[in-house]
């Protein structure tokens, strides 16, 4: 999305941090780190999931609203 000038923020659990960083690096975007929440997400109550979301929402909004570099021209 960011290559089209649309901000994006991947979100994952800490359990997948290494895999997410390896995938970003393999795609040439080692700088594109996710926002991480505590694992697990499944089998959580609504209140537990909301607490996890609340713990990262400021970081997500910050990343989505910061100035982005101009997109590179597409071939």
N, C-alpha and C positions, 0 to 999 in steps of 0.2 A: 504494500500500500504506500509506503513512504517513497518509493521510487516514482510514484505518481503525485507526490506532494500531499498525501493524506497521512496524518500522524497515526501511528499504530503503537500499541503497547502489548506485548505478549504477557500473559499471566500464567504462572505455573506454581506447583508446590515445590518446596525445598527438595523433596525426594527426586525431582527431575532436573535440578539445577545443572549438574554436570552434562546431562544429555542435551539440555536446551542450549547451553553455551557451546558445546561441540557442534551442534547443528548450525548455530549462527555462524561460527567460525568457518565451517565447511561451505557455507553459502556466501562467504566473503564479508560477513557482517559481525565480526567478533565484538564490535562496539554495541551491538543491538542486544542488550541484556534484558531479560524478563524482569517483571516484578514478581516476587515470590511470597507465597503464603504458607502457613504451616500445613503439613500433611497429616492426616488425609482430609479429603473433602467429602468423599462418599460417606454415607451413613452418619452424617452430621445433622443436628437439628437445625431448623431455620435460624434460631438465635446464634448458634455456633458459626454458621456460614456468614451471617450478617456481621458478626464480630470479626471474622477473617477479612471480609470485604472492607469494613470500617478501618481496619489496621493498615490498609494499603491504598485507600481511595485518594488520599492527598498526593501520594507519589504518582498514581495513574493520571490524575487531572494535571499535575505539574508537567508530566511528560507529553501529554496530549496538547497542551496549550503553549508550550515553549516554541520559540522561533525555530523554524526548520531551515536548513540550507536549501538553496534552490535545487530542484530536481535536475538530475543529469538528463540531457536530451536523449530521447529514445530513437533507436535506428529506424 
